[in-house]
């Protein structure tokens, strides 16, 4: 073969190789133990299902990557992550001890850890109450680390289990006296079933840094770029409403204490409202119409527009004027107080007038605006 033909063949090979590599679909590898419904498990067809699976697939779609799910034992998943078996642990609770070794995204949703025991035992989740008892925990979890650190030295026997069904069987048979569990997981796996009717939560949910505050995704410390990409994608899911659509099917009660942000349509650095529990904090509203123009004609037309804007904001947030608890009124001219009040009182039921503060300021952020209203409400039942 001539030199020219060899060079031509090499050029063709390089071109072909380049084309193949450029079409390789980017992937995101999640390590998961699919044994924990309703978070991650397999259905009768062997398909991965659950809250974390849906969130992971939605994040992959947002990042335009293909999700690859790698089965991984939870107790050894940090070692597997560091060995590059996958890119992300889905899910894992961020705790101070774990942060020393690996990195975490923002929380996906809140976490609640509670003691479960046979009804009538009167146990409480503290070392004094549990002295002499046997407490079951799942191996590799933050609850295992917490129980060993906080309770073991006080005469509490901590027994670790690889699988939840083993732990539950030991609880039913009396081999252990109680278990410290994720409240949603144990409700789904045991308390909501006939065999769990004799058991219940013992005492309040625990609050401790060792238990973390929510469920996140774990990454290697060297993958800060991927962490930031996942955080950005998660925020986009929240802004679009897709996050809420997924989580509310699984966590309607658990997310009650987790802030829910409803963004404004405009590109502004604050939310339309933020809900924590049943309380809704609304941003201030001005007398601007849908085109962003101030209502003409002075304080009364502006106040009408303000109240209509408030009504719309409440409706978007799952509340109503009848559920407003407190308002703050800002006027640029105290002489407009009577005109503002005249319109304001028409919008609230006479027997459900919110508490209120009114003060005058020199100028509002929109030139010509005469009034701004900020309110706090509760969710409509």
Residue pairs with C-beta under 8 A, 6 or more apart in sequence:
1 9
25 65
25 66
26 64
26 65
26 66
27 65
27 66
27 67
27 68
28 59
28 60
28 63
28 65
28 66
28 67
28 68
28 87
28 88
29 68
29 69
29 70
29 85
29 86
29 87
29 88
30 56
30 67
30 68
30 69
30 70
30 86
30 87
30 88
30 89
30 90
31 70
31 72
31 77
31 80
31 81
31 85
31 86
31 88
31 89
31 90
32 40
32 48
32 52
32 53
32 56
32 69
32 70
32 71
32 72
32 89
32 90
33 40
33 71
33 72
33 73
33 74
33 77
34 40
34 41
34 42
34 48
34 50
34 53
34 69
34 71
35 41
35 163
35 164
36 50
36 164
36 185
37 49
37 50
37 188
37 189
38 50
38 51
38 184
38 188
38 250
39 50
39 51
39 52
39 91
39 184
39 185
39 250
40 48
40 49
40 50
40 51
40 52
40 53
40 90
40 91
41 48
41 49
41 50
42 48
42 49
43 49
48 69
50 250
51 109
51 246
51 247
51 249
51 250
51 251
52 90
52 91
52 108
52 215
53 69
54 246
55 108
55 237
55 243
55 246
55 247
56 67
56 69
56 90
57 67
58 237
58 242
58 243
58 246
59 230
59 233
59 234
59 237
60 66
60 67
62 233
62 236
62 237
63 229
63 230
63 233
68 86
70 85
70 86
72 80
72 85
72 86
72 89
73 162
74 138
74 139
74 140
74 141
75 139
75 140
75 162
76 140
77 89
77 92
77 140
77 218
78 89
78 98
78 101
78 102
78 218
80 86
81 87
81 88
81 89
81 102
81 218
81 219
81 220
82 102
82 220
87 219
87 220
87 223
87 226
88 217
88 218
88 219
88 226
88 230
89 102
89 217
89 218
89 219
90 217
91 108
91 215
91 216
91 217
92 98
92 104
92 215
92 216
92 217
92 218
93 111
93 141
93 142
93 211
93 212
93 214
93 215
93 216
94 104
94 107
94 212
94 213
94 214
94 216
94 218
95 142
95 145
95 209
95 210
95 211
95 212
96 209
96 210
97 145
97 210
98 104
98 142
98 218
101 221
102 218
102 219
102 220
102 221
103 218
103 219
103 220
103 221
103 223
103 224
103 227
104 216
104 217
104 218
104 219
104 227
105 216
105 217
105 219
105 227
105 230
105 231
105 234
106 216
106 231
106 234
107 213
107 214
107 215
107 216
107 258
108 214
108 215
108 216
108 217
108 234
109 214
109 215
109 247
109 251
109 254
109 255
109 258
110 213
110 214
110 215
110 254
110 255
110 257
110 258
111 182
111 211
111 212
111 213
111 214
111 215
112 182
112 183
112 184
112 205
112 254
113 142
113 143
113 146
113 180
113 181
113 182
113 183
113 205
113 206
113 211
114 125
114 180
114 181
114 183
114 186
114 201
114 202
114 203
114 204
114 205
114 206
115 123
115 124
115 125
115 135
115 178
115 179
115 180
115 201
115 202
115 203
115 206
116 171
116 178
116 179
116 180
116 181
116 186
116 190
116 191
116 199
116 200
116 201
116 202
117 123
117 177
117 178
117 179
117 199
117 200
117 202
118 177
118 198
118 199
119 198
119 199
119 200
121 177
121 178
121 202
122 202
123 129
123 130
123 133
123 177
123 178
123 202
123 203
124 130
124 202
124 203
125 180
125 202
125 203
125 204
125 206
126 203
127 150
127 151
127 153
127 154
127 156
128 154
129 203
130 151
130 154
130 156
130 178
131 154
131 155
131 156
132 155
132 156
133 156
133 157
133 177
133 178
134 156
134 157
134 159
134 175
134 176
134 177
134 178
135 147
135 151
135 156
135 157
135 158
135 159
135 176
135 177
135 178
135 179
135 180
136 159
136 160
136 161
136 167
136 170
136 171
136 176
136 178
136 179
136 180
137 143
137 144
137 147
137 158
137 159
137 160
137 161
137 167
137 179
137 180
138 144
138 160
138 161
138 162
138 163
138 164
138 167
138 181
139 160
139 161
139 162
142 210
142 211
142 212
143 180
143 181
143 182
143 211
144 158
144 160
145 210
146 180
146 206
146 208
146 210
146 211
147 156
147 158
147 180
148 158
149 210
150 208
150 210
151 158
152 158
159 170
159 176
161 167
161 170
164 185
164 186
164 189
165 189
167 176
167 179
168 179
168 189
168 190
170 176
171 178
171 179
171 190
171 199
172 195
178 202
179 186
180 206
183 201
183 205
183 254
184 250
184 251
184 254
190 196
190 199
191 199
191 200
191 201
214 258
217 230
219 226
219 227
219 230
234 243
237 243
237 246
238 244
238 261
238 263
239 263
244 260
247 255
248 255
256 277
256 278
257 276
257 277
258 276
259 274
259 275
259 276
260 274
260 275
260 276
261 271
261 273
261 274
262 271
262 272
262 273
262 274
262 275
262 316
262 317
263 271
263 272
264 270
264 271
264 272
264 283
270 283
271 283
272 282
272 283
272 313
272 316
272 317
273 280
273 281
273 282
273 283
273 313
273 316
273 317
274 280
274 281
275 281
275 317
275 318
275 379
278 378
278 379
279 376
279 377
279 378
279 379
280 314
280 317
280 318
280 319
280 376
280 377
280 378
280 379
281 376
282 310
282 313
282 314
282 317
282 374
282 375
282 376
282 377
283 313
283 374
284 328
284 330
284 372
284 373
284 374
285 306
285 309
285 310
285 313
285 372
285 373
285 374
286 294
286 302
286 305
286 306
286 309
286 364
286 365
286 366
286 369
286 371
286 372
287 294
287 295
287 301
287 302
287 303
287 304
287 305
287 306
287 309
287 369
287 370
287 371
288 294
288 295
288 305
288 309
288 366
288 369
289 295
289 305
294 302
294 305
294 366
294 368
294 369
295 301
295 302
295 304
295 305
298 336
298 339
298 370
299 333
299 336
299 339
299 340
299 370
299 371
300 339
300 342
300 343
302 369
302 370
302 371
303 339
303 340
303 343
303 344
303 371
304 343
306 371
306 372
306 373
307 343
307 344
307 346
307 347
307 373
310 321
310 347
310 373
310 375
311 320
311 321
311 347
314 320
314 321
314 323
314 324
314 375
314 377
317 377
317 379
318 379
318 380
319 377
319 378
319 379
319 380
320 377
320 380
321 347
321 348
321 349
322 348
322 349
322 352
322 380
323 377
323 378
323 379
323 380
324 348
324 352
324 354
324 375
324 376
324 377
325 354
325 355
325 375
325 376
325 377
325 378
326 354
326 355
326 356
326 375
326 376
327 354
327 355
327 356
327 357
327 373
327 374
327 375
327 376
328 356
328 357
328 358
328 359
328 373
328 374
328 375
329 340
329 344
329 356
329 357
329 358
329 359
329 371
329 372
329 373
330 358
330 359
330 360
330 361
330 364
330 371
330 372
330 373
330 374
331 337
331 340
331 358
331 359
331 360
331 361
331 370
331 371
332 360
332 361
332 362
332 363
332 364
332 369
332 370
332 371
333 360
333 370
334 360
336 370
336 371
337 358
340 358
340 371
345 353
348 354
354 375
364 370
364 371
364 372
